Amino acid sequence: MKAFKSLAAASLAVIISGGMMMTSCNGSGSASGSDSTANKSAEETIMGAGATFPNPLYSKMFSEYNKTTGLKVNYQSIGSGGGIQQLTSKTVDFGASDAPLNGKQDSAMSAPAVHIPITAGAVVLSYNLPDMKDTLMLTPDVLAKIFLGEIKKWNDPKIAAINKTAKLPATDILVAHRSDGSGTSNIFTTYLSKVSKDWETKVGKGSSVNWPVGLGGKGNEGVAGSVKQTPGAIGYVELAYAIQNNMAFAKIQNKAGNFITPSIASITAAANITIPADAKVSLTNTEAADGYPISGLTWILVYKEQKYDNRTADHATKMLKLIQWMIHEGQPYCAPLNYAPLSANAVAIGDAQLKTITYDGKSVLQ
């Protein structure tokens, strides 16, 4: 967790410790006397909340953007569900999610929201088998049976048949999963629903599901911590978390029958698809022969009309210029942190989405 904390610290370093109340950010507080300075600072701070999946990347991006513009970003890595809730209640300027809004979430919003893709990443299956030297390989069927609780031991014949040369212990399998509403969970359960009829029927897909077995952890960091501390554990986390924590992760058999290691190249292959105009798309169970099958985009969500709750046009402009920078100048920060840069098509969709955002009915970005 040290690597994660150091990245998080990079973003926290650019956050003002005082005068950052959400009511001030939204302009709903009063400004008089000594409060005017605090309100001015809050006006220059962008508030966001949501996905833990891209948090290491966002921390880096926000830190670098601050160096060149002075704009401060306070991002709360609380999970996609929490970010959507905070955007719905208008306590943040933007939400961040690894799953596009569903019909129920859309209807809960007081106004239409826009999805801007920022990067693509991989959900990996990290495991704690101290004596195993070979990289674990898993098929879709075996993976589903593990998370359904039907395969209970690491030396189960179904796992052994895939990993013929591996030293598999007779250890109980402990499943670790997210306890919070999570876009990472949505990517993983969407994948399982595509590859396993049993999973689709018994559990289904979503940011929150009723897990048949296992121990819940909050955020990618919570699941990663559970796996790292518990011999015999397996859990799903974002690729960057696994790498930063020196955790082993499995090769997963894709639709073409190939066992794929999650990497920038295999995520990029999975993301090389046509993206619809609203940017809502799933990358899971890719057709690409060299694509990693549990990949996904992550989005920033903002209201299409930015004139609400006494927000200023200047504040909306600063936020949208930040997001525009993230999908252009910010993309070189993706690969070093194990995220896939956006394709040219995804960038074009993001630009088009940004240009639909208005303030008092007029486009914010020309």
C-alpha positions as CSV (number, residue, x, y, z in Angstrom):
1,M,0.0,0.0,0.0
2,K,3.0,2.3,0.3
3,A,3.1,3.0,-3.4
4,F,-0.6,3.8,-3.4
5,K,-0.2,6.1,-0.5
6,S,2.7,8.0,-2.1
7,L,0.6,8.6,-5.2
8,A,-2.4,9.7,-3.2
9,A,-0.1,12.0,-1.3
10,A,0.8,13.7,-4.6
11,S,-2.7,14.7,-5.1
12,L,-3.3,15.6,-1.4
13,A,-0.3,18.0,-1.6
14,V,-2.3,20.2,-4.0
15,I,-5.4,20.4,-1.9
16,I,-6.1,23.4,0.3
17,S,-6.5,22.3,3.9
18,G,-8.9,25.0,4.7
19,G,-11.9,26.7,3.0
20,M,-12.8,23.6,1.0
21,M,-16.3,23.0,2.2
22,M,-18.6,21.6,-0.4
23,T,-21.2,24.2,0.0
24,S,-18.6,26.9,-0.8
25,C,-17.5,24.9,-3.9
26,N,-21.1,24.9,-5.2
27,G,-21.4,28.6,-4.3
28,S,-24.3,28.0,-1.9
29,G,-22.5,29.5,1.1
30,S,-22.6,33.2,2.1
31,A,-19.5,35.3,1.6
32,S,-18.8,38.1,4.0
33,G,-15.8,39.5,5.8
34,S,-13.1,36.8,6.5
35,D,-15.2,34.2,4.5
36,S,-14.5,35.9,1.2
37,T,-10.9,34.6,1.0
38,A,-12.0,31.1,1.7
39,N,-14.8,31.3,-0.8
40,K,-12.4,32.6,-3.4
41,S,-10.1,29.6,-2.7
42,A,-13.0,27.2,-3.0
43,E,-14.0,28.7,-6.3
44,E,-10.5,27.8,-7.6
45,T,-10.7,24.2,-6.3
46,I,-12.4,21.5,-8.4
47,M,-14.2,18.9,-6.3
48,G,-14.5,15.3,-7.6
49,A,-15.3,11.9,-6.2
50,G,-15.7,8.3,-7.3
51,A,-13.7,5.4,-8.8
52,T,-10.7,4.0,-7.0
53,F,-9.8,2.2,-10.3
54,P,-8.1,5.3,-11.9
55,N,-7.1,7.0,-8.6
56,P,-3.3,6.5,-9.1
57,L,-3.5,8.1,-12.5
58,Y,-5.9,10.9,-11.4
59,S,-3.6,11.7,-8.5
60,K,-0.7,12.1,-11.0
61,M,-2.7,14.1,-13.5
62,F,-4.1,16.5,-11.0
63,S,-0.7,17.1,-9.5
64,E,0.9,17.9,-12.9
65,Y,-2.0,20.1,-13.9
66,N,-1.7,22.1,-10.7
67,K,2.0,22.7,-11.5
68,T,1.2,24.4,-14.8
69,T,-2.1,26.1,-14.0
70,G,-2.4,26.5,-10.2
71,L,-5.8,24.8,-10.3
72,K,-6.4,22.6,-7.3
73,V,-8.4,19.4,-7.4
74,N,-9.7,17.6,-4.4
75,Y,-10.5,14.0,-5.5
76,Q,-12.1,11.6,-3.1
77,S,-11.4,8.0,-4.1
78,I,-14.5,6.5,-2.6
79,G,-15.7,4.1,-5.3
80,S,-17.8,4.6,-8.4
81,G,-21.1,4.3,-6.6
82,G,-20.1,7.0,-4.1
83,G,-19.0,9.3,-6.9
84,I,-22.3,8.9,-8.7
85,Q,-24.2,9.5,-5.4
86,Q,-22.2,12.7,-4.8
87,L,-22.8,14.0,-8.3
88,T,-26.5,13.2,-8.0
89,S,-26.6,15.3,-4.8
90,K,-24.5,18.0,-6.4
91,T,-21.8,18.0,-3.6
92,V,-19.0,17.6,-6.2
93,D,-18.2,19.1,-9.6
94,F,-17.7,15.8,-11.2
95,G,-18.2,12.1,-10.5
96,A,-15.9,9.3,-11.7
97,S,-17.1,5.8,-12.6
98,D,-15.8,2.6,-14.2
99,A,-19.3,1.9,-15.2
100,P,-21.6,4.1,-17.3
101,L,-24.8,5.3,-15.6
102,N,-27.6,2.8,-15.8
103,G,-31.3,3.7,-16.3
104,K,-32.0,4.0,-12.6
105,Q,-29.0,6.2,-12.0
106,D,-29.8,8.4,-15.0
107,S,-33.4,8.9,-13.7
108,A,-32.1,9.9,-10.3
109,M,-30.1,12.8,-11.8
110,S,-31.9,16.1,-11.8
111,A,-30.5,16.8,-15.3
112,P,-28.7,14.8,-18.0
113,A,-25.1,13.8,-17.4
114,V,-22.3,13.5,-19.9
115,H,-19.7,10.7,-20.0
116,I,-16.1,11.5,-20.9
117,P,-13.7,8.5,-21.3
118,I,-10.3,9.1,-19.6
119,T,-8.4,5.9,-19.9
120,A,-8.7,2.1,-20.1
121,G,-7.4,-0.3,-17.5
122,A,-7.5,-3.9,-16.5
123,V,-9.2,-5.8,-13.7
124,V,-6.7,-8.5,-12.7
125,L,-7.1,-11.6,-10.5
126,S,-4.5,-11.3,-7.8
127,Y,-3.7,-14.2,-5.6
128,N,-1.6,-15.1,-2.6
129,L,0.1,-18.5,-3.1
130,P,3.6,-18.0,-1.5
131,D,5.1,-21.4,-2.7
132,M,3.8,-21.2,-6.2
133,K,6.5,-20.0,-8.7
134,D,4.6,-20.4,-11.9
135,T,2.1,-17.8,-13.0
136,L,-1.4,-19.0,-12.3
137,M,-3.6,-19.5,-15.4
138,L,-7.4,-19.4,-15.2
139,T,-10.2,-20.2,-17.7
140,P,-13.5,-18.3,-17.6
141,D,-15.3,-21.4,-16.4
142,V,-12.9,-22.0,-13.5
143,L,-12.8,-18.4,-12.5
144,A,-16.6,-18.2,-12.3
145,K,-16.7,-21.4,-10.3
146,I,-14.2,-20.0,-7.8
147,F,-16.3,-16.9,-7.2
148,L,-19.5,-18.9,-7.0
149,G,-17.8,-20.9,-4.2
150,E,-18.0,-24.2,-6.2
151,I,-14.2,-24.6,-6.4
152,K,-13.0,-24.5,-2.8
153,K,-9.4,-25.8,-2.8
154,W,-6.4,-24.6,-4.8
155,N,-5.4,-28.1,-5.8
156,D,-8.9,-28.8,-7.3
157,P,-8.6,-30.9,-10.4
158,K,-10.1,-28.2,-12.6
159,I,-7.4,-25.7,-11.6
160,A,-4.7,-28.4,-11.8
161,A,-5.7,-29.4,-15.3
162,I,-5.0,-25.8,-16.5
163,N,-1.7,-25.4,-14.5
164,K,-0.1,-28.8,-15.1
165,T,3.4,-27.9,-14.0
166,A,2.4,-25.7,-11.1
167,K,2.8,-26.6,-7.4
168,L,-0.8,-26.1,-6.2
169,P,-1.4,-26.3,-2.4
170,A,-4.3,-28.1,-0.7
171,T,-5.2,-24.7,0.8
172,D,-8.7,-23.3,1.1
173,I,-9.5,-20.6,-1.4
174,L,-10.6,-17.3,0.2
175,V,-12.4,-15.0,-2.2
176,A,-11.9,-11.3,-1.7
177,H,-14.4,-8.8,-3.3
178,R,-15.5,-5.3,-3.0
179,S,-17.9,-4.3,-0.3
180,D,-18.8,-0.9,-1.7
181,G,-20.5,0.1,-4.9
182,S,-17.8,-0.3,-7.5
183,G,-17.2,0.2,-11.2
184,T,-14.4,-2.4,-10.8
185,S,-17.0,-4.8,-9.6
186,N,-19.2,-3.9,-12.6
187,I,-16.4,-4.7,-15.1
188,F,-15.7,-8.0,-13.4
189,T,-19.3,-9.1,-12.9
190,T,-20.2,-8.0,-16.5
191,Y,-17.3,-10.2,-17.7
192,L,-18.5,-13.2,-15.6
193,S,-22.0,-12.8,-16.8
194,K,-20.8,-12.9,-20.4
195,V,-18.7,-16.1,-19.9
196,S,-20.8,-18.0,-17.4
197,K,-24.6,-18.7,-17.6
198,D,-24.5,-19.9,-14.0
199,W,-23.1,-16.6,-12.9
200,E,-25.5,-14.6,-15.0
201,T,-28.5,-16.6,-13.5
202,K,-27.4,-16.8,-9.9
203,V,-25.6,-13.5,-9.4
204,G,-25.7,-11.2,-12.4
205,K,-23.8,-8.0,-13.1
206,G,-23.6,-4.6,-11.5
207,S,-21.6,-2.2,-9.3
208,S,-23.0,-4.1,-6.3
209,V,-24.1,-7.7,-6.3
210,N,-24.9,-10.4,-3.7
211,W,-21.6,-12.2,-3.6
212,P,-22.1,-16.0,-3.0
213,V,-18.9,-16.3,-1.0
214,G,-15.9,-14.3,0.2
215,L,-14.8,-11.4,2.3
216,G,-15.6,-7.8,1.4
217,G,-13.1,-4.9,1.3
218,K,-13.6,-1.2,0.6
219,G,-12.0,0.0,-2.6
220,N,-9.3,-1.5,-4.7
221,E,-6.9,-0.9,-1.8
222,G,-9.2,-2.9,0.6
223,V,-9.3,-5.9,-1.6
224,A,-5.6,-5.7,-2.4
225,G,-4.9,-5.6,1.3
226,S,-7.0,-8.6,2.0
227,V,-5.3,-10.7,-0.7
228,K,-1.8,-9.6,0.3
229,Q,-2.4,-10.4,4.0
230,T,-4.1,-13.8,3.5
231,P,-2.4,-16.9,2.1
232,G,-4.8,-18.7,-0.2
233,A,-6.7,-15.5,-1.1
234,I,-7.8,-14.4,-4.5
235,G,-9.4,-11.1,-5.4
236,Y,-10.0,-8.7,-8.3
237,V,-8.1,-5.4,-8.3
238,E,-7.0,-2.8,-10.8
239,L,-3.7,-3.6,-12.5
240,A,-1.8,-0.6,-11.1
241,Y,-2.7,-1.7,-7.5
242,A,-1.4,-5.2,-8.1
243,I,1.8,-3.9,-9.6
244,Q,2.4,-1.2,-7.0
245,N,1.9,-3.8,-4.3
246,N,4.1,-6.4,-5.9
247,M,1.2,-8.9,-6.1
248,A,1.0,-11.9,-8.3
249,F,-1.8,-11.9,-10.9
250,A,-3.2,-14.5,-13.2
251,K,-3.2,-15.0,-17.0
252,I,-6.8,-15.2,-18.1
253,Q,-8.0,-17.2,-21.1
254,N,-9.7,-14.9,-23.6
255,K,-12.5,-15.6,-26.1
256,A,-9.9,-16.7,-28.7
257,G,-8.6,-19.4,-26.3
258,N,-5.3,-17.6,-25.5
259,F,-4.0,-17.1,-22.0
260,I,-3.4,-13.3,-21.8
261,T,-1.2,-11.4,-19.3
262,P,-2.8,-8.0,-18.5
263,S,-0.6,-5.3,-19.8
264,I,-0.8,-2.0,-21.7
265,A,-0.6,-3.8,-25.0
266,S,-3.3,-6.3,-24.2
267,I,-5.6,-3.6,-22.7
268,T,-5.1,-1.5,-25.8
269,A,-6.0,-4.4,-28.0
270,A,-9.2,-4.9,-26.0
271,A,-10.0,-1.2,-26.3
272,N,-9.5,-1.1,-30.1
273,I,-13.2,-1.0,-30.9
274,T,-15.8,1.4,-32.1
275,I,-17.0,3.7,-29.3
276,P,-20.6,5.0,-29.5
277,A,-21.3,8.7,-29.5
278,D,-22.5,8.7,-25.8
279,A,-19.2,6.9,-24.9
280,K,-21.0,4.1,-23.1
281,V,-19.3,0.8,-24.0
282,S,-18.0,-2.4,-22.4
283,L,-14.6,-3.9,-23.3
284,T,-15.1,-7.2,-21.5
285,N,-14.7,-10.6,-23.3
286,T,-13.1,-8.9,-26.2
287,E,-13.0,-10.6,-29.7
288,A,-9.3,-9.5,-30.1
289,A,-7.0,-12.5,-30.1
290,D,-4.3,-10.6,-28.1
291,G,-6.8,-8.7,-26.0
292,Y,-7.0,-9.0,-22.2
293,P,-10.7,-10.0,-21.5
294,I,-11.3,-8.2,-18.3
295,S,-10.6,-4.6,-19.5
296,G,-12.7,-1.5,-19.1
297,L,-12.9,2.2,-19.7
298,T,-13.3,4.7,-16.9
299,W,-15.2,7.9,-17.3
300,I,-15.6,11.3,-15.7
301,L,-19.3,12.3,-15.4
302,V,-20.5,15.9,-15.3
303,Y,-23.9,17.6,-15.8
304,K,-24.6,18.7,-19.3
305,E,-25.9,22.1,-18.1
306,Q,-23.4,23.7,-15.7
307,K,-25.5,26.6,-14.5
308,Y,-26.9,25.2,-11.2
309,D,-26.6,25.9,-7.5
310,N,-25.1,29.4,-8.1
311,R,-22.1,27.9,-10.0
312,T,-20.2,30.5,-12.1
313,A,-19.3,30.2,-15.7
314,D,-15.6,30.6,-14.8
315,H,-15.8,27.6,-12.5
316,A,-17.4,25.4,-15.1
317,T,-14.8,26.5,-17.7
318,K,-11.9,25.7,-15.4
319,M,-13.3,22.2,-14.8
320,L,-13.9,21.4,-18.5
321,K,-10.5,22.7,-19.5
322,L,-9.0,20.3,-16.8
323,I,-10.9,17.4,-18.4
324,Q,-9.9,18.4,-21.9
325,W,-6.3,18.5,-20.7
326,M,-6.7,15.0,-19.2
327,I,-7.8,13.4,-22.6
328,H,-5.0,15.2,-24.5
329,E,-1.9,16.4,-22.7
330,G,-2.6,14.2,-19.8
331,Q,-2.5,10.9,-21.8
332,P,1.3,10.4,-21.6
333,Y,0.9,9.8,-17.8
334,C,-1.2,6.7,-18.5
335,A,1.3,4.1,-19.6
336,P,3.9,4.6,-16.8
337,L,1.1,3.9,-14.3
338,N,-0.1,0.8,-16.2
339,Y,-3.2,2.4,-17.8
340,A,-3.9,2.3,-21.6
341,P,-3.9,5.7,-23.3
342,L,-7.2,6.5,-25.1
343,S,-7.5,5.6,-28.8
344,A,-7.8,8.5,-31.3
345,N,-11.5,7.5,-31.6
346,A,-12.1,7.7,-27.9
347,V,-10.4,11.1,-27.7
348,A,-12.6,12.3,-30.6
349,I,-15.7,11.1,-28.7
350,G,-14.5,12.8,-25.5
351,D,-14.0,16.1,-27.3
352,A,-17.5,15.8,-28.9
353,Q,-19.0,15.1,-25.5
354,L,-17.2,18.1,-23.9
355,K,-18.5,20.4,-26.6
356,T,-22.1,19.5,-25.7
357,I,-21.7,20.9,-22.2
358,T,-23.3,24.3,-21.7
359,Y,-23.6,27.1,-19.3
360,D,-27.0,28.9,-19.4
361,G,-27.6,27.1,-22.7
362,K,-24.4,28.2,-24.4
363,S,-21.4,25.9,-25.1
364,V,-18.6,26.3,-22.6
365,L,-15.8,25.1,-24.8
366,Q,-15.7,26.4,-28.4
